[in-house]
Amino acid sequence: MLTQNSSFFDAAKKVLVGGVNSPVRSFSSVEGDPVFVKKGNGSRFIGENGQSYIDYVLSWGPLIFGHAHPEILSFIQSTIADGTSFGAPTVLETRLANLVIEFFPSIEKIRFVNSGTEAAMSAIRLARGYTGKPYIVKFEGCYHGHVSSLLVSAGSGALTHGQPDSLGVLKEEVSHTLLAEYNNGEQVEDLFRRYGDKIAGIIVEPVAGNMGVVLPKDGFLETLRSLTTRYGACLIFDEVMTGFRAGIQGAQHVYGIKPDITILGKVIGGGLPCGAYGASKEIMACVSPEGGVYQAGTLSGNPVTMAAGIATLEKLKNETHIFESIEEKTKLLLNGLRKVIEKTNLPFKTHSVGTMFSLFFTDRAIENLSDVKKAQSIDFKKFYRRVLEKGVYLAPSPFESGFMSAAHSVADIEQTIDAIYYGVSDF
């Protein structure tokens, strides 16, 4: 099987950069060859090597009902039969917009785009256009796509202007990005004392998911809301990952914080490429063609994507017990992991919110990116390969979240617990 994966990867590397179309897929963090997927069904997919894997990546979150759900596929197929793209309005866009707005009361109007990156870029432009101010505050460890102005890392101090975190990103592009430590409200307050009259907004994952699941400390999100209100800035919640995952109405409902602008993606596309940003009618009136903030996209609101999103959200809306069931499965998995890992005497912590989860091998509190980087007391590469050997597919990085689906069974969870115990038993 390993030989087969190597041959697939070697062939891919001849024509694709690094053999992949997104860096984390390369398995560079776990020093192995990536699993090439042939097909998926329910909680599992079959690799080109013929092995079956229980999947907790789920296309990085969108597949809340698992792979190839028949109801979702059926609506996609019937929509495709009428055409795949028009570059013109369809009623499907309005239908999905109404569904999203029903779940997210903070959104009165919405604009569909094609990715979370595009949504984040557009939301930042909107915040600047609405407020007339230049600066954006972001947090270390929160990822908002490959938007140039957000690809920043800290300088010599924890509180700093961002420095480019990628070749090809100019210093000028990040010169109006201010960086703070996640969960550090005092740093954000200091930034507003220094730049408050020039800050257009704060962009934040309300629950960080791109450094593993890191929960907001009590009062942190409230501080962000208070500061943005006081200084006339926009609070932007990036709920690409947490939307319909942290809670069926997103993290903003879980924590009782109303953002000014919400970014969505993943689940709203039902597994197809989709992103969106939405806000009040007043703020969204700034977007072209109503206002002067320009943003466009030939494939935005693609009918096939809209169909996948409608089928997914209507199922979540009409079968309200499903989300609660997935939450319970998430708890069942983590409870089982706690019991078996405790037998090894390894330090560990489990974090979860809704249907998202992470496992950290540490005994210290995890509140920010610095904590996450210090968290792995085991060889993650070795752990990962041992778990994969047992047919359980986790994210190939210690800095990513896991996801549960409605398709996962108790038997899947029991197999997963056994696999992870096997993964840690050699340390």
JOLIN-V971420 format. One record per pair of residues at least 12 apart in sequence whose ideal C-beta (glycine too) atoms are under 8 Angstrom apart, sorted by the first residue. I is the first residue (numbers start at 1). J is the second residue. D is the distance in Angstrom with one decimal. If there is no record, write none. Layout:
{{I:J:D} {I:J:D}}
This chain:
{{1:47:7.8} {1:49:4.1} {1:50:7.1} {1:51:5.8} {2:33:6.9} {2:49:7.9} {4:48:6.6} {4:49:4.4} {4:50:7.9} {5:33:4.2} {5:34:7.0} {5:35:6.3} {5:36:6.4} {5:47:7.5} {5:48:7.6} {5:49:5.7} {6:33:5.0} {8:33:7.8} {8:36:4.4} {8:48:5.7} {9:33:4.6} {9:34:6.3} {9:36:7.5} {12:36:8.0} {19:34:7.6} {20:34:7.0} {24:395:7.5} {24:396:6.6} {24:397:5.7} {24:400:7.2} {25:396:7.7} {27:396:4.9} {29:380:7.7} {29:381:7.5} {29:396:5.7} {29:397:4.3} {29:398:7.3} {30:380:7.1} {30:381:4.8} {30:384:4.5} {30:385:6.4} {30:396:4.8} {30:397:7.5} {31:381:5.1} {32:381:7.7} {32:384:7.9} {32:385:5.9} {32:388:7.9} {32:396:7.9} {34:396:7.2} {35:47:4.7} {35:49:7.2} {35:51:7.9} {35:53:6.8} {35:388:7.4} {35:393:6.8} {36:48:4.2} {36:49:7.4} {39:67:7.9} {39:68:7.6} {40:55:7.0} {40:66:7.8} {40:67:2.9} {40:68:5.7} {41:66:7.7} {41:67:5.4} {41:68:5.1} {42:66:4.6} {42:67:6.1} {42:68:7.5} {42:407:3.9} {43:55:6.3} {43:66:5.3} {43:67:7.7} {43:405:6.0} {43:407:4.2} {43:408:4.4} {43:409:6.7} {43:412:5.1} {44:67:7.3} {44:412:7.8} {45:67:6.0} {45:393:7.4} {51:391:6.5} {52:391:6.0} {53:388:7.6} {53:391:5.4} {53:392:6.7} {53:393:4.0} {54:391:6.3} {54:392:5.1} {54:393:6.5} {54:408:7.4} {54:412:5.0} {54:415:6.3} {54:416:5.9} {55:67:7.1} {55:393:4.9} {56:392:7.3} {56:393:6.5} {56:394:5.5} {56:395:7.5} {56:402:4.3} {56:403:6.0} {56:404:7.2} {56:416:7.5} {57:393:6.1} {57:394:7.0} {57:395:5.3} {57:400:8.0} {57:402:7.4} {57:403:6.9} {58:403:4.7} {58:405:5.7} {59:266:7.9} {59:271:5.9} {60:241:8.0} {60:266:7.0} {60:395:7.8} {60:400:7.8} {60:403:7.8} {61:209:8.0} {61:241:5.6} {61:245:6.1} {61:266:4.6} {61:267:6.9} {61:356:7.8} {61:401:7.6} {61:403:5.1} {62:266:4.1} {62:267:5.4} {62:269:6.2} {62:270:6.8} {62:271:4.9} {63:271:5.4} {63:403:7.8} {63:405:6.0} {64:244:6.5} {64:245:7.3} {64:267:5.5} {64:312:6.9} {64:316:7.4} {64:326:7.0} {64:355:7.0} {64:403:7.8} {64:405:5.8} {64:406:6.6} {65:312:6.7} {65:315:6.7} {65:322:7.9} {65:405:6.3} {65:406:5.0} {65:407:6.4} {66:405:4.4} {66:406:6.3} {66:407:2.8} {66:408:7.3} {67:407:7.3} {69:407:7.6} {71:311:5.8} {71:315:6.4} {72:270:5.5} {72:271:7.3} {72:308:5.9} {72:311:4.3} {72:312:6.0} {72:315:7.7} {74:311:7.8} {75:307:4.8} {75:308:7.2} {75:310:6.8} {75:311:4.2} {76:270:7.8} {76:272:7.8} {76:304:6.0} {76:307:5.3} {76:308:5.3} {76:311:7.3} {78:307:7.7} {79:92:7.3} {79:303:5.6} {79:304:5.5} {79:306:7.9} {79:307:3.9} {80:304:5.8} {82:303:7.6} {83:303:7.0} {84:302:7.7} {84:303:7.4} {84:304:5.8} {85:299:6.3} {85:302:5.7} {85:303:7.1} {85:304:7.7} {86:303:6.8} {87:298:5.6} {87:299:7.7} {89:301:7.5} {90:301:7.1} {90:303:5.0} {90:306:6.9} {92:301:7.7} {92:303:5.2} {92:306:3.8} {92:307:6.1} {92:310:6.5} {93:112:6.4} {93:301:4.2} {93:306:5.6} {95:306:7.2} {95:310:5.6} {96:112:7.4} {96:268:7.2} {96:306:4.9} {96:309:4.8} {96:310:5.1} {96:313:7.0} {97:110:5.0} {97:112:7.4} {99:309:7.7} {99:310:6.5} {99:313:4.4} {99:314:6.7} {99:317:6.8} {100:264:6.8} {100:268:6.1} {100:276:6.8} {100:278:7.0} {100:313:7.1} {101:278:7.3} {102:317:7.1} {103:244:7.3} {103:248:6.8} {103:249:5.3} {103:250:7.6} {103:313:7.1} {103:316:7.9} {103:317:7.5} {104:243:7.7} {104:249:6.3} {104:250:6.3} {104:252:7.4} {104:262:6.0} {104:264:7.7} {104:278:7.0} {105:249:7.9} {105:258:7.9} {106:252:6.2} {106:258:4.9} {106:259:5.9} {106:260:7.9} {106:262:5.9} {106:278:7.9} {106:279:7.5} {106:280:7.8} {107:262:5.7} {107:278:3.5} {107:279:6.5} {108:278:7.5} {108:279:7.2} {108:280:5.1} {108:281:4.6} {108:284:7.1} {109:278:6.2} {109:279:7.1} {109:280:7.6} {109:281:5.4} {109:284:4.0} {109:285:7.9} {110:276:5.4} {110:277:7.2} {110:278:3.6} {110:284:7.6} {111:276:6.5} {111:277:5.8} {111:278:7.0} {111:284:7.1} {111:287:6.0} {111:295:6.9} {111:300:7.6} {112:274:6.7} {112:275:7.4} {112:276:4.9} {112:300:5.2} {112:301:4.6} {112:306:7.6} {113:274:7.8} {113:275:4.5} {113:276:6.4} {113:277:7.2} {113:295:7.6} {113:297:5.6} {113:300:5.3} {114:273:5.3} {114:274:6.8} {114:275:6.2} {114:297:5.9} {114:299:5.7} {114:300:6.0} {114:302:7.7} {115:145:6.8} {115:265:6.7} {115:273:6.0} {115:274:7.6} {115:275:4.8} {116:144:7.4} {116:145:5.1} {116:238:7.6} {116:240:3.9} {116:263:6.8} {116:265:3.8} {116:266:7.1} {116:275:4.8} {117:144:7.5} {117:145:2.7} {117:146:5.5} {117:147:6.0} {117:275:7.4} {118:145:7.5} {118:275:5.4} {118:297:7.0} {119:145:7.8} {119:240:7.0} {119:263:4.6} {119:264:6.9} {119:265:6.1} {119:275:3.7} {119:276:5.8} {119:277:4.7} {120:144:4.0} {120:145:4.9} {120:147:5.4} {120:150:6.8} {120:203:6.9} {120:238:6.3} {120:240:7.7} {120:263:5.6} {120:277:8.0} {121:145:7.2} {121:147:4.6} {122:277:5.4} {122:287:8.0} {122:295:4.7} {123:203:7.1} {123:236:5.3} {123:261:5.0} {123:263:5.3} {123:277:4.4} {124:136:5.6} {124:147:7.0} {124:149:6.8} {124:150:7.6} {124:200:7.7} {124:201:7.2} {124:203:6.6} {124:236:7.4} {125:293:5.7} {125:295:6.8} {126:234:7.8} {126:261:6.4} {126:277:6.9} {126:279:7.4} {126:283:6.8} {126:284:7.8} {126:286:6.1} {126:287:6.2} {126:293:5.3} {126:295:7.9} {127:200:4.5} {127:201:3.7} {127:233:7.6} {127:234:4.1} {127:236:6.2} {127:260:7.7} {127:261:6.3} {128:200:4.5} {128:201:7.7} {129:286:5.1} {129:291:7.3} {129:292:6.5} {129:293:3.8} {130:200:7.7} {130:234:6.5} {130:283:5.4} {130:286:5.0} {130:293:7.6} {131:200:4.5} {131:201:7.0} {131:232:6.4} {131:233:6.3} {131:234:6.4} {132:200:7.9} {133:197:7.5} {133:198:5.3} {133:199:6.0} {133:200:4.0} {133:233:7.0} {134:176:4.6} {134:198:5.8} {134:200:6.5} {135:176:5.1} {135:177:7.5} {135:178:5.6} {135:195:5.4} {135:198:5.0} {135:199:4.5} {135:200:6.2} {136:149:6.9} {136:150:7.8} {136:176:6.6} {136:177:5.5} {136:178:7.1} {136:199:7.4} {136:200:5.9} {136:201:5.8} {136:202:7.5} {136:203:6.1} {137:177:7.9} {137:178:4.8} {137:179:7.8} {137:180:6.2} {137:188:6.5} {137:191:5.9} {137:199:6.2} {137:201:7.3} {137:202:4.4} {137:203:7.3} {138:150:5.7} {138:152:7.1} {138:162:7.5} {138:177:6.1} {138:178:7.5} {138:179:6.2} {138:180:7.7} {138:202:7.6} {138:203:5.2} {138:204:7.3} {139:179:7.3} {139:180:5.6} {139:181:6.8} {139:182:4.2} {139:204:5.7} {139:205:7.8} {139:208:7.7} {140:153:7.4} {140:154:5.9} {140:179:6.3} {140:180:7.4} {140:181:5.7} {140:182:6.1} {140:368:6.8} {140:369:4.5} {140:370:7.8} {141:182:5.3} {141:208:5.7} {141:210:6.9} {141:211:4.0} {141:214:7.0} {141:368:6.4} {141:369:3.3} {141:372:6.7} {142:182:6.2} {142:203:7.6} {142:204:5.9} {142:205:4.5} {142:208:5.6} {142:210:6.6} {142:211:7.8} {142:238:7.1} {143:205:7.6} {143:210:3.7} {144:203:6.0} {144:205:7.8} {144:238:5.3} {144:240:8.0} {144:263:7.6} {145:240:8.0} {146:166:7.7} {148:166:7.9} {148:168:8.0} {148:169:4.8} {148:170:7.6} {148:173:4.5} {148:174:7.3} {149:173:5.2} {149:174:5.6} {149:176:7.1} {149:177:5.3} {150:177:6.6} {150:203:7.3} {151:164:6.7} {151:165:4.6} {151:166:4.6} {151:169:5.2} {151:174:7.3} {152:164:6.7} {152:165:5.4} {152:174:4.8} {152:177:5.3} {152:179:5.7} {153:165:4.3} {153:179:7.7} {154:179:5.7} {158:180:7.7} {158:181:5.3} {158:184:7.6} {158:187:6.8} {159:179:7.4} {159:180:6.1} {159:181:7.7} {159:187:4.8} {159:190:6.3} {159:191:6.9} {160:178:7.9} {160:179:5.6} {161:174:7.5} {161:175:6.7} {161:177:7.1} {161:178:6.4} {161:179:7.2} {162:174:4.3} {162:177:4.1} {162:178:7.1} {162:179:4.7} {178:191:5.3} {178:195:6.5} {178:199:7.4} {181:368:5.1} {181:369:7.4} {181:370:7.3} {182:204:7.7} {182:208:5.8} {182:214:6.6} {182:367:7.4} {182:368:4.6} {182:369:6.5} {183:214:7.5} {183:216:6.4} {183:217:4.7} {183:220:5.2} {183:367:4.6} {183:368:5.4} {184:368:7.0} {185:219:6.6} {185:220:5.4} {185:223:3.8} {185:224:7.5} {188:202:7.2} {188:223:6.4} {188:224:6.5} {188:227:6.2} {189:223:7.0} {189:227:6.6} {192:227:5.0} {192:230:7.8} {192:231:5.7} {196:227:7.8} {196:231:4.3} {196:233:7.8} {197:231:7.1} {199:231:6.3} {199:233:4.8} {200:233:6.0} {200:234:6.4} {201:228:6.8} {201:233:5.0} {201:234:3.6} {201:235:6.7} {201:236:5.2} {201:260:7.4} {201:261:7.3} {202:224:5.4} {202:227:7.5} {202:228:5.8} {202:233:6.7} {202:234:7.6} {202:235:5.6} {202:236:6.5} {203:236:4.3} {203:238:6.0} {204:221:7.8} {204:224:6.4} {204:235:7.8} {204:236:7.1} {204:237:6.7} {204:238:6.6} {205:237:7.8} {205:238:5.0} {205:239:7.8} {205:241:6.8} {205:242:6.8} {206:221:6.0} {206:237:5.1} {206:238:7.8} {206:239:6.8} {206:242:6.1} {206:246:7.3} {206:250:7.8} {206:251:3.8} {206:252:6.4} {206:255:6.3} {206:257:7.0} {206:259:7.9} {207:242:5.2} {207:246:5.2} {207:251:4.9} {207:254:8.0} {207:353:5.1} {207:356:7.4} {209:241:4.0} {209:242:6.4} {209:245:8.0} {209:356:6.2} {209:400:8.0} {209:401:4.5} {210:241:7.2} {210:399:7.1} {210:400:7.1} {210:401:7.6} {211:369:5.4} {211:372:4.7} {211:399:5.0} {212:351:6.8} {212:358:3.8} {212:360:6.4} {212:366:7.4} {212:372:5.9} {212:375:8.0} {212:398:7.1} {212:399:5.9} {212:400:6.6} {212:401:6.0} {213:351:4.2} {213:352:6.2} {213:353:6.2} {213:356:5.3} {213:357:6.1} {213:358:4.1} {213:401:5.1} {214:351:6.8} {214:358:7.9} {214:366:5.8} {214:367:6.7} {214:368:7.0} {214:371:7.9} {214:372:6.8} {215:351:6.3} {215:353:6.4} {216:255:6.7} {217:367:6.3} {221:255:5.4} {221:257:4.8} {222:257:6.9} {224:257:7.9} {225:257:5.4} {225:258:7.6} {225:259:7.9} {228:260:7.1} {234:260:4.2} {234:261:5.5} {234:283:7.4} {235:257:7.8} {235:259:4.6} {235:260:5.1} {235:261:7.5} {236:259:6.3} {236:260:6.9} {236:261:4.5} {236:262:7.7} {236:263:6.7} {237:250:7.5} {237:251:7.0} {237:252:5.6} {237:257:7.7} {237:259:3.9} {237:261:7.4} {237:262:5.2} {237:263:6.9} {238:263:4.6} {239:251:6.1} {239:252:6.9} {239:262:5.7} {239:263:6.2} {239:264:5.6} {240:263:5.7} {240:264:6.3} {240:265:3.8} {240:266:5.8} {240:275:6.9} {241:265:8.0} {241:266:6.5} {241:356:7.3} {241:401:7.0} {242:353:7.4} {242:354:7.6} {242:356:7.3} {243:262:7.7} {243:264:4.6} {243:265:7.4} {243:266:7.1} {243:267:6.1} {243:268:6.9} {244:266:7.9} {244:267:4.0} {244:268:7.4} {244:313:7.7} {244:316:6.6} {244:323:7.9} {245:266:7.8} {245:267:6.7} {245:353:8.0} {245:354:5.4} {245:355:5.4} {245:356:5.2} {245:403:6.9} {246:353:4.6} {246:354:4.4} {246:356:6.5} {247:323:8.0} {247:353:7.8} {247:354:5.2} {248:316:6.2} {248:320:7.7} {248:323:4.6} {248:354:8.0} {250:262:7.4} {251:353:7.2} {254:353:6.9} {254:354:7.2} {260:279:5.9} {260:280:7.3} {260:283:6.3} {261:277:6.2} {261:278:7.3} {261:279:4.5} {261:283:6.6} {262:277:6.9} {262:278:5.4} {262:279:7.0} {263:275:7.2} {263:276:7.4} {263:277:5.2} {264:276:4.6} {264:277:7.4} {264:278:7.3} {267:312:6.3} {267:313:7.8} {268:309:4.9} {268:312:7.6} {268:313:6.8} {269:305:5.3} {269:308:6.0} {269:309:5.2} {270:305:7.6} {270:307:7.8} {270:308:3.0} {270:309:4.9} {270:310:7.8} {270:311:5.9} {270:312:3.9} {270:313:8.0} {271:308:5.9} {271:312:7.8} {272:302:7.7} {272:304:6.5} {272:305:4.3} {272:308:4.7} {272:309:7.7} {273:305:6.4} {274:305:4.9} {274:308:7.9} {274:309:6.1} {322:406:5.4} {323:354:7.7} {323:355:7.3} {325:406:6.6} {326:354:8.0} {326:355:4.6} {326:404:5.2} {326:405:6.6} {326:406:5.5} {326:408:7.9} {327:354:5.9} {327:355:6.0} {329:404:5.2} {329:408:5.6} {329:410:8.0} {329:413:6.4} {330:352:5.7} {330:354:7.4} {330:355:5.4} {330:356:7.6} {330:357:5.6} {330:404:4.5} {331:352:7.4} {332:410:7.3} {332:413:5.6} {333:357:7.0} {333:404:6.9} {333:413:5.0} {333:416:6.3} {333:417:7.0} {334:350:4.5} {334:352:5.8} {334:357:5.9} {336:413:6.6} {336:414:7.3} {336:417:4.1} {337:350:6.3} {337:359:6.5} {337:417:6.0} {337:420:5.9} {338:350:6.2} {340:417:5.8} {340:418:8.0} {340:420:7.2} {340:421:4.1} {341:420:7.5} {341:421:7.2} {341:424:6.0} {343:421:7.7} {344:421:7.9} {344:424:5.4} {344:425:6.5} {344:427:7.0} {346:361:6.1} {346:377:6.9} {346:378:6.7} {346:424:5.9} {346:427:6.1} {347:361:6.3} {347:362:5.5} {347:363:3.7} {347:377:5.6} {348:360:6.5} {348:361:5.1} {348:362:7.1} {348:363:7.8} {349:362:6.2} {349:363:7.5} {349:366:6.2} {349:375:8.0} {351:366:6.6} {355:403:6.2} {355:404:4.7} {355:405:7.7} {356:401:4.9} {356:402:7.1} {356:403:6.0} {356:404:8.0} {357:401:6.9} {357:402:4.9} {357:403:7.8} {357:404:7.1} {358:401:5.6} {358:402:6.5} {359:402:7.8} {359:420:7.6} {360:372:7.3} {360:375:4.4} {360:376:7.6} {361:375:6.4} {361:376:5.4} {361:377:4.7} {361:378:4.9} {361:380:7.9} {361:424:8.0} {362:374:7.0} {362:375:4.0} {362:376:7.3} {362:377:5.9} {372:398:7.9} {372:399:6.4} {375:398:7.4} {376:398:5.4} {378:424:6.8} {378:427:4.8} {379:427:7.4} {380:398:4.6} {382:426:7.4} {383:423:4.6} {383:424:6.4} {383:427:7.5} {384:396:6.4} {384:423:7.5} {386:419:8.0} {386:422:5.9} {386:423:4.3} {386:426:7.0} {387:419:5.0} {387:420:5.8} {387:422:7.2} {387:423:4.1} {390:415:7.6} {390:418:7.1} {390:419:3.6} {390:422:5.6} {390:423:7.6} {391:415:7.2} {391:419:6.9} {392:415:7.0} {392:416:5.1} {392:419:4.2} {392:420:7.1}}
